Amino acid sequence: MMVKAFLLVNLFLAGCSKDLAPASSGDTIKILFVGNSLTYTNDLPAMVREMGNLDGKIISYYSILLPGYSLEDHWNTGNVQAEIEKGGYDFVVAQQGPSALPESQSLLLEYAGRFAKICRDNNSKMALFMVWPSKARLFDLDSVIYSYKHAAEITGSLVCPAGLGWKYAWEANSALVLYGPDDFHPGIDGSVLAALVIYGTLAKKSDFDFLDYQKCSWKNDMDKKTLALLKEAATRALQ
């Protein structure tokens, strides 16, 4: 699998992507993904769906993802609010940029709070997808982790601590390549780790033994040892 940002531009410039998996009661999780290219690179929502399938669940999702968009941008556009108000979503998984600087932290908190209220009003749960800084600003990683954790705590949202998972993966192997070619967007390893954390958060599980390497669509892009390391990092981040 290759980095797919350039393949998905036309799709996500339209602002949405719909999964056509059939709905099923009981084990179905319906998700709205909101954010930017950090989510649509490598088709992260499809990875989350695949993990659900391998775990015996059906993931039904809809995505509103636009290049460079913050939560403030999405709020001002209004499409996310309208979609949430249609009802039926179990979770709204939302992200913006790293949000390490004080002004960005304030904006993340403000607009996460606004969206969290709409989620509550429509029987959905807000889940903030914690991202990561660019490689050039890796010194900001702890601030990114704090920013998303703090915003989730204050707004009563879940946090999907992918950025923390990246930190733990590097602690296990500092040579692990999580970034893509531009040193900001995720490579395959980075997206798989983020998907593990997101699925684990939403499904309330930190044991990924169900994930059979031979059945993963990305098995040709990483070896078993790397997948095992990513699973361990995700488990640690979710504890």
C-alpha positions in Angstrom: 0.0 0.0 0.0 1.3 3.5 -0.8 0.7 6.9 0.7 -2.7 7.7 -0.9 -3.1 11.4 -0.2 -2.6 12.4 -3.9 -5.1 9.7 -5.0 -7.7 10.9 -2.6 -7.6 14.6 -3.2 -10.6 14.6 -5.6 -12.6 12.5 -3.3 -12.0 14.5 -0.2 -12.1 17.9 -1.8 -15.8 17.1 -2.2 -15.8 16.8 1.6 -17.1 13.4 2.2 -16.5 9.7 1.7 -19.1 7.0 2.4 -18.5 3.4 3.4 -21.0 1.0 1.8 -20.6 -1.8 4.3 -24.1 -3.2 5.2 -25.5 -2.2 8.6 -26.0 -4.9 11.2 -27.4 -4.6 14.7 -25.3 -5.4 17.8 -21.8 -5.5 16.5 -22.0 -2.4 14.2 -20.2 0.8 15.0 -21.2 3.9 13.1 -18.5 6.6 12.9 -18.2 10.1 11.5 -14.6 11.0 10.7 -13.8 14.7 10.7 -10.5 16.3 10.0 -7.9 16.8 7.3 -5.2 15.0 5.3 -3.7 13.4 8.5 -6.8 11.2 8.5 -7.3 10.6 4.8 -3.7 9.8 4.0 -3.5 6.0 3.5 -7.3 5.9 4.0 -7.2 5.6 7.7 -11.0 5.2 8.1 -10.8 2.1 5.9 -8.0 0.7 8.1 -10.3 1.2 11.1 -13.1 -0.6 9.3 -10.7 -3.5 8.4 -9.7 -3.9 12.0 -13.4 -4.1 13.0 -14.0 -6.7 10.3 -11.1 -8.8 11.6 -12.5 -8.5 15.1 -16.0 -9.7 14.0 -17.6 -6.2 13.9 -19.0 -4.1 11.1 -17.8 -0.5 10.9 -20.0 1.9 9.0 -18.5 5.3 8.4 -18.8 8.6 6.8 -16.0 11.1 6.4 -15.8 14.9 6.1 -12.1 15.5 5.5 -10.5 18.5 3.8 -6.9 19.5 3.3 -5.5 21.8 5.9 -8.8 22.1 7.8 -9.0 22.8 11.5 -12.1 22.2 13.6 -12.8 25.9 13.4 -12.8 25.6 9.6 -15.2 22.7 9.8 -17.4 24.6 12.2 -17.6 27.6 10.0 -18.4 25.5 6.9 -21.3 23.9 8.8 -21.3 20.5 7.1 -20.2 18.6 10.1 -23.0 20.0 12.3 -25.6 19.1 9.7 -24.3 15.6 9.4 -24.2 15.0 13.2 -27.7 16.3 13.5 -29.0 13.6 11.1 -28.4 11.2 14.0 -27.3 7.6 14.1 -23.6 8.0 14.8 -22.0 6.2 17.7 -18.8 8.2 17.5 -17.5 11.4 15.9 -13.7 11.0 15.5 -12.2 14.4 15.0 -8.8 15.9 14.6 -7.0 19.1 13.4 -3.3 19.9 13.3 -0.8 19.2 16.1 -2.2 22.1 18.2 1.0 22.4 20.3 1.1 26.2 20.6 -1.0 28.0 23.2 -3.3 29.7 20.6 -3.8 26.4 18.8 -4.6 24.6 22.1 -7.2 27.2 22.8 -8.9 26.8 19.5 -8.8 23.0 19.8 -10.5 23.3 23.2 -13.1 25.8 22.0 -14.2 23.9 18.9 -13.9 20.5 20.4 -16.3 21.7 23.0 -18.8 23.0 20.4 -18.8 19.8 18.5 -19.0 17.7 21.7 -22.2 19.5 22.7 -23.8 18.8 19.3 -22.7 15.1 19.7 -24.3 14.9 23.1 -27.5 16.5 21.8 -27.6 13.8 19.1 -26.6 10.7 21.2 -23.1 10.5 19.7 -19.8 10.5 21.5 -17.0 12.9 20.5 -13.6 11.2 20.2 -10.5 13.4 19.6 -7.9 11.8 17.4 -4.6 12.9 18.9 -2.1 13.4 16.0 1.6 14.3 16.1 3.9 17.2 15.1 6.1 17.3 12.0 9.5 15.7 12.2 11.1 19.1 12.3 9.1 19.9 15.4 9.2 16.6 17.1 10.2 18.4 20.3 6.5 19.5 20.4 5.2 15.9 20.8 4.6 16.1 24.5 2.7 19.4 24.0 0.6 17.8 21.3 -0.2 14.9 23.7 -1.1 17.3 26.5 -3.2 19.5 24.2 -5.5 16.7 23.0 -5.7 15.0 26.4 -6.6 18.3 28.0 -9.3 19.2 25.4 -10.8 15.7 25.7 -10.9 15.9 29.5 -12.5 19.4 29.6 -15.1 18.7 26.9 -16.0 15.2 28.2 -14.8 13.6 25.0 -12.8 10.4 24.4 -9.3 10.7 23.3 -7.7 8.4 20.7 -4.0 8.8 21.7 -2.3 8.0 18.5 0.4 10.6 19.1 1.2 8.9 22.4 1.3 5.6 20.5 3.9 7.0 18.2 6.0 8.1 21.2 5.9 4.7 22.7 6.7 3.0 19.3 9.8 5.2 19.0 10.8 4.3 22.6 10.8 0.7 21.5 12.6 1.3 18.2 13.9 4.8 17.5 14.6 3.8 13.9 11.0 3.0 13.2 9.7 5.0 10.2 6.2 6.4 11.1 6.3 9.5 8.8 5.7 9.5 5.1 7.9 11.2 2.6 7.0 14.8 3.7 8.0 14.1 7.3 4.5 15.1 8.6 1.8 12.9 7.1 1.9 9.3 8.2 3.5 6.5 6.3 1.8 3.1 6.4 3.3 2.2 9.8 2.1 5.5 11.3 -1.4 5.1 9.9 -1.7 1.5 11.1 -0.6 2.5 14.6 -3.1 5.4 14.6 -5.9 3.0 13.3 -5.1 0.5 16.1 -5.4 3.3 18.7 -8.6 4.6 17.3 -10.2 1.2 17.0 -9.1 0.2 20.4 -10.5 3.4 21.9 -13.9 3.0 20.3 -14.2 -0.8 20.8 -12.9 -0.5 24.4 -10.1 -3.0 23.9 -6.3 -2.9 24.1 -5.6 -6.5 23.2 -5.0 -6.8 19.5 -4.4 -10.6 19.2 -7.4 -10.8 16.8 -5.3 -8.9 14.2 -3.9 -11.8 12.1 -0.9 -10.5 10.1 -1.7 -12.8 7.2 -5.2 -11.3 6.8 -4.1 -7.7 6.9 -4.3 -5.8 3.6 -1.1 -4.0 4.5 1.0 -7.1 5.2 3.1 -6.5 2.1 4.2 -3.1 3.5 5.5 -4.3 6.9 6.9 -7.4 8.5 5.4 -9.3 11.4 7.9 -7.9 13.9 6.9 -4.3 13.0 3.2 -5.1 13.4 3.9 -6.7 16.8 5.7 -3.6 17.9 2.9 -1.3 16.7 0.3 -3.4 18.6 2.4 -3.2 21.7 2.7 0.6 21.4 -1.0 0.9 20.9 -1.8 -1.3 23.9 0.5 0.8 26.0 -1.0 4.1 24.8 -4.5 2.8 25.6 -3.7 1.8 29.2 
